[in-house]
């Protein structure tokens, strides 16, 4: 196992250190990968495939939690959760906001994981 999430296709090669991966938000076959510098990279992969890649390639994969159908979150980055707005904010990235939205039980699951 490595400490990088690597994704490649015919057009690009992406290598993200696990400790820099904040969250992944998915919409169908496309997923947006956000790092701790606030950069976003869109890839043509479903969230389930990325989840498998994280489990297979990243040594400390337990810090990544699948929250509903559209979100994988690195719990090490979450420092603030707003229960009313159902949002979370990553450490050091005040301009990024993780929206749990209408994810059935997603917010509660994230909150429960963070309380452990």
Residue pairs with C-beta under 8 A, 6 or more apart in sequence:
1 56
1 57
1 58
1 59
2 57
2 58
2 59
3 17
3 18
3 19
3 58
3 59
3 60
4 15
4 16
4 17
4 18
4 57
4 58
5 14
5 15
5 16
5 18
5 21
5 33
5 50
5 53
5 54
5 57
5 58
6 13
6 14
6 15
6 16
6 57
7 13
7 14
7 43
7 45
7 53
8 14
9 43
9 44
14 33
14 41
14 43
16 33
16 35
16 41
18 58
18 59
18 60
19 36
19 76
20 35
20 36
20 37
21 33
21 34
21 35
21 36
21 64
21 74
22 34
22 35
22 36
22 73
22 74
22 77
22 90
22 93
22 96
23 34
23 71
23 72
23 73
23 74
23 77
23 90
23 98
24 31
24 32
24 33
24 34
24 47
24 50
24 71
24 72
25 31
25 32
25 34
25 70
25 71
25 98
26 32
26 46
26 47
26 50
26 69
26 70
26 71
27 70
28 46
29 44
29 45
29 46
30 42
30 43
30 44
30 45
31 42
31 43
31 45
31 46
31 47
31 50
32 40
32 41
32 42
33 40
33 41
33 42
33 43
33 50
34 40
34 96
35 41
36 77
36 90
36 92
36 93
38 93
38 95
38 96
43 50
47 66
47 69
47 70
47 71
47 72
50 72
51 64
51 66
51 72
54 61
54 64
54 72
55 61
58 64
63 74
63 75
63 76
64 72
64 73
64 74
64 75
65 72
65 73
65 75
65 109
65 110
65 113
66 72
67 73
67 100
67 103
67 106
67 107
67 109
67 110
68 100
68 103
68 104
68 105
68 106
68 109
69 103
70 103
71 98
71 100
71 103
71 106
73 88
73 98
73 110
75 110
75 113
75 114
77 90
77 91
77 93
78 88
78 89
78 90
78 91
78 98
78 110
78 114
79 89
79 90
79 91
80 88
80 89
81 87
81 88
81 89
81 107
81 110
81 111
81 114
82 88
82 89
83 107
83 111
86 99
86 100
86 101
86 107
87 97
87 98
87 99
87 100
88 97
88 98
88 100
88 110
89 96
89 97
89 98
90 96
90 98
100 106
100 107
100 110
